[in-house]
């Protein structure tokens, strides 16, 4: 009898142009004590890919899960009477916080100035320079990885070692002959990122590798690795502006956000005071 009822419910919900549902007539499909599950509660469990057999299974599983949930809830309420008030207060606070935070997000989205200029970043960096100490080693580097079977390895190595711009440009045109490369040595990168992405350099003593104008050539059974360190900043040095720039931008935006919200709160309180919308006894 239960199986027939489930089939009827699933077909009834699954039909009618797949998901054009009739007006809810509050027809119950299950009950736990004084709580009821209605046909209309099941409409969102289907997708357009469900077959009728899948729909029957979905209905059965959903009803069984609902029954277990309601039974557990009733048992919990019965055995946690002393917790009820605390839970209700938590729910009330969560609801209030949800409204307040959603409103704040809307205010920030509408009124926050998100344009951070180079001048803003420069002034912030100067005024807070002492706070930007490095917690990890940074390097500027050039790097290429050449396959063992590449015929012109000597030419590629010569171009890589050269300090001439035309040789660097020529090397860039041979990118397809390289397994991987980084020829922009004007950008600071973390030492940890280097050894993570190119594990073969983990074998090199860190103190030896972290030297300005350091060149090393290593190889394994498959590839040849060339690395040149052009500059180094170790832990404890001041972070360069170019490296810390994204962080500065985020800090500036966060400060603006906090200031905006504070102004909104102060304006709200002042307006309410003028309109005598609150009193302190």
C-alpha positions as CSV (number, residue, x, y, z in Angstrom):
1,X,0.0,0.0,0.0
2,X,2.8,2.4,0.9
3,X,4.6,1.6,-2.4
4,X,1.4,2.4,-4.4
5,X,1.0,5.7,-2.5
6,X,4.6,6.7,-3.3
7,X,4.1,5.9,-7.0
8,X,0.9,8.0,-7.0
9,X,2.7,10.9,-5.3
10,X,5.7,10.8,-7.6
11,X,3.7,10.5,-10.8
12,X,1.3,13.3,-9.6
13,X,4.3,15.6,-8.9
14,X,6.3,14.6,-11.9
15,X,3.5,15.1,-14.4
16,X,1.8,18.3,-15.5
17,X,4.4,19.5,-18.0
18,X,7.2,18.1,-15.8
19,X,7.3,20.9,-13.3
20,X,4.2,23.1,-13.7
21,X,2.6,22.4,-10.3
22,X,-1.0,22.8,-9.4
23,X,-2.1,25.2,-6.7
24,X,-1.2,23.8,-3.3
25,X,-4.3,22.1,-1.8
26,X,-2.3,21.2,1.3
27,X,-2.6,17.4,0.7
28,X,-0.5,15.7,3.4
29,X,1.8,12.8,2.4
30,X,3.2,12.1,5.9
31,X,2.8,13.0,9.5
32,X,4.9,13.0,12.7
33,X,2.8,13.9,15.7
34,X,1.4,17.3,14.9
35,X,3.7,18.0,12.0
36,X,2.7,17.3,8.4
37,X,4.6,17.0,5.1
38,X,2.6,18.1,2.1
39,X,2.8,17.3,-1.6
40,X,3.9,20.9,-2.2
41,X,6.9,20.4,0.0
42,X,8.2,17.8,-2.4
43,X,8.2,19.8,-5.6
44,X,11.8,21.1,-5.3
45,X,13.4,17.7,-5.0
46,X,13.1,16.9,-8.7
47,X,15.2,17.9,-11.7
48,X,14.4,17.8,-15.4
49,X,16.6,14.7,-15.7
50,X,14.6,12.5,-13.3
51,X,12.9,9.5,-14.7
52,X,9.6,8.4,-13.1
53,X,11.5,5.6,-11.3
54,X,14.0,8.0,-10.0
55,X,11.2,10.3,-8.8
56,X,9.6,7.5,-6.9
57,X,12.9,6.7,-5.2
58,X,13.5,10.4,-4.4
59,X,10.0,10.8,-2.9
60,X,10.6,7.7,-0.7
61,X,14.0,8.8,0.5
62,X,12.8,12.4,1.2
63,X,9.8,11.2,3.2
64,X,11.9,8.8,5.2
65,X,14.5,11.6,5.9
66,X,11.8,14.0,6.9
67,X,10.3,11.5,9.3
68,X,13.7,10.8,10.9
69,X,14.4,14.6,11.2
70,X,11.0,15.3,12.8
71,X,11.3,12.4,15.3
72,X,14.8,13.5,16.3
73,X,13.6,17.1,16.6
74,X,10.7,16.1,18.8
75,X,13.0,14.0,21.0
76,X,15.5,16.8,21.3
77,X,12.9,19.3,22.3
78,X,11.5,16.9,24.9
79,X,14.9,16.2,26.4
80,X,16.5,19.6,26.1
81,X,13.8,21.8,27.6
82,X,16.4,23.9,29.5
83,X,18.2,24.6,26.3
84,X,15.2,25.8,24.4
85,X,15.4,29.4,25.6
86,X,19.1,29.6,24.8
87,X,18.5,28.1,21.3
88,X,15.7,30.6,20.7
89,X,18.0,33.5,21.7
90,X,20.7,32.2,19.4
91,X,18.3,31.9,16.5
92,X,17.0,35.4,17.2
93,X,20.5,36.8,17.2
94,X,21.5,35.0,14.1
95,X,18.4,36.3,12.3
96,X,19.2,39.9,13.4
97,X,22.8,39.6,12.5
98,X,21.8,38.3,9.1
99,X,19.7,41.3,8.4
100,X,22.3,43.8,9.7
101,X,25.2,42.2,7.8
102,X,23.2,42.0,4.6
103,X,22.3,45.7,5.0
104,X,25.9,46.6,5.6
105,X,27.0,44.7,2.5
106,X,24.4,46.6,0.4
107,X,25.7,49.9,1.8
108,X,29.3,49.0,1.0
109,X,28.4,47.8,-2.4
110,X,26.6,51.1,-3.2
111,X,28.8,53.7,-1.6
112,X,32.3,52.4,-1.1
113,X,35.0,54.1,-3.2
114,X,36.9,51.2,-4.7
115,X,39.4,53.3,-6.7
116,X,42.8,53.0,-5.2
117,X,45.4,55.2,-7.0
118,X,49.1,54.8,-7.2
119,X,49.3,57.9,-5.0
120,X,47.1,56.3,-2.4
121,X,49.4,53.2,-2.3
122,X,52.6,55.3,-2.2
123,X,51.4,57.4,0.7
124,X,50.2,54.4,2.6
125,X,53.5,52.6,2.0
126,X,55.5,55.6,3.2
127,X,53.4,56.1,6.3
128,X,53.5,52.5,7.3
129,X,56.9,51.4,5.9
130,X,58.1,50.0,9.3
131,X,55.2,47.6,9.4
132,X,56.1,45.8,6.2
133,X,58.9,43.5,7.4
134,X,59.3,40.3,5.3
135,X,58.3,37.0,6.9
136,X,59.7,35.0,4.0
137,X,62.6,35.2,1.6
138,X,62.0,36.9,-1.8
139,X,64.0,36.6,-5.0
140,X,64.0,37.9,-8.5
141,X,65.0,35.3,-11.0
142,X,65.2,34.0,-14.6
143,X,64.5,30.3,-15.1
144,X,64.1,27.8,-18.0
145,X,63.6,24.1,-18.3
146,X,65.0,22.4,-21.4
147,X,64.2,18.8,-22.5
148,X,67.1,16.4,-22.8
149,X,66.4,15.7,-26.5
150,X,66.4,19.3,-27.6
151,X,69.2,19.7,-30.2
152,X,70.1,23.4,-29.6
153,X,70.6,23.2,-25.9
154,X,73.9,25.1,-26.1
155,X,72.3,27.9,-28.0
156,X,69.5,28.2,-25.5
157,X,71.9,28.1,-22.6
158,X,74.0,30.9,-24.2
159,X,71.0,33.1,-24.8
160,X,69.8,32.5,-21.2
161,X,73.2,33.5,-19.7
162,X,73.4,36.7,-21.7
163,X,72.5,40.0,-20.2
164,X,71.7,41.5,-23.6
165,X,68.1,42.4,-24.3
166,X,68.2,41.1,-27.9
167,X,69.3,37.7,-26.6
168,X,66.5,37.7,-24.1
169,X,64.0,38.6,-26.9
170,X,65.5,35.8,-29.0
171,X,65.1,33.3,-26.2
172,X,61.4,34.3,-25.8
173,X,60.8,33.5,-29.5
174,X,62.0,29.9,-28.8
175,X,59.4,29.3,-26.0
176,X,58.0,26.3,-27.8
177,X,61.4,24.5,-27.4
178,X,61.2,25.0,-23.6
179,X,59.3,22.9,-21.1
180,X,58.8,25.9,-18.8
181,X,60.2,29.3,-18.3
182,X,60.2,32.5,-16.3
183,X,62.2,35.3,-18.0
184,X,60.7,38.3,-16.1
185,X,63.3,39.0,-13.4
186,X,61.7,42.3,-12.4
187,X,59.1,40.6,-10.3
188,X,59.7,39.4,-6.7
189,X,58.7,35.8,-6.0
190,X,58.8,33.7,-2.9
191,X,61.7,31.4,-2.5
192,X,59.2,28.8,-1.2
193,X,57.3,29.1,-4.5
194,X,60.5,28.4,-6.5
195,X,61.4,25.2,-4.7
196,X,57.7,24.1,-4.7
197,X,57.3,24.5,-8.5
198,X,60.8,23.3,-9.4
199,X,61.7,20.7,-6.7
200,X,65.2,20.0,-8.1
201,X,66.4,23.3,-6.5
202,X,65.5,22.0,-3.0
203,X,68.8,20.1,-3.1
204,X,70.7,23.4,-3.3
205,X,71.7,24.9,0.1
206,X,69.4,27.8,0.7
207,X,72.2,30.1,1.8
208,X,74.1,29.3,-1.4
209,X,71.1,29.9,-3.6
210,X,69.9,33.1,-2.0
211,X,72.8,35.2,-3.4
212,X,72.6,38.1,-5.8
213,X,73.7,37.3,-9.4
214,X,73.8,33.6,-8.6
215,X,73.7,31.2,-11.6
216,X,73.2,27.4,-11.4
217,X,72.7,24.7,-13.9
218,X,71.2,21.3,-12.9
219,X,69.8,18.3,-14.7
220,X,68.0,15.1,-14.1
221,X,67.2,12.1,-16.4
222,X,64.7,14.1,-18.4
223,X,65.6,17.8,-18.3
224,X,68.1,20.6,-18.0
225,X,67.4,23.4,-15.5
226,X,68.9,26.9,-15.7
227,X,68.4,29.4,-12.9
228,X,69.8,32.9,-12.4
229,X,69.0,34.9,-9.3
230,X,69.3,38.6,-10.0
231,X,68.3,40.0,-6.5
232,X,67.5,38.7,-3.0
233,X,65.6,40.0,0.0
234,X,65.7,37.8,3.1
235,X,63.4,37.6,6.1
236,X,63.5,40.7,8.2
237,X,64.1,43.2,5.3
238,X,61.5,45.7,4.4
239,X,59.1,44.4,1.8
240,X,59.3,46.2,-1.6
241,X,56.3,48.3,-2.6
242,X,55.8,46.3,-5.8
243,X,55.5,43.1,-3.8
244,X,53.3,44.4,-1.1
245,X,51.1,46.5,-3.4
246,X,48.1,44.1,-3.5
247,X,48.1,43.8,0.3
248,X,48.2,47.6,0.6
249,X,45.2,48.0,-1.7
250,X,43.2,45.5,0.3
251,X,44.1,47.3,3.6
252,X,43.1,50.7,2.2
253,X,39.8,49.3,1.0
254,X,39.2,47.7,4.4
255,X,39.9,50.9,6.2
256,X,37.5,52.8,3.9
257,X,34.9,50.2,4.5
258,X,35.2,50.5,8.3
259,X,35.1,54.3,8.1
260,X,32.0,54.2,5.8
261,X,30.1,51.8,8.1
262,X,31.1,53.9,11.2
263,X,29.8,57.1,9.4
264,X,26.6,55.3,8.5
265,X,26.1,54.2,12.1
266,X,26.8,57.7,13.5
267,X,24.4,59.3,11.0
268,X,21.7,56.7,11.8
269,X,22.1,57.4,15.6
270,X,22.1,61.2,15.1
271,X,19.0,61.2,12.8
272,X,17.2,58.9,15.3
273,X,18.1,61.3,18.2
274,X,16.7,64.3,16.3
275,X,13.5,62.4,15.6
276,X,13.4,61.2,19.3
277,X,13.2,57.6,18.1
278,X,15.1,56.3,21.1
279,X,15.7,57.2,24.8
280,X,18.3,56.2,27.3
281,X,16.9,55.9,30.9
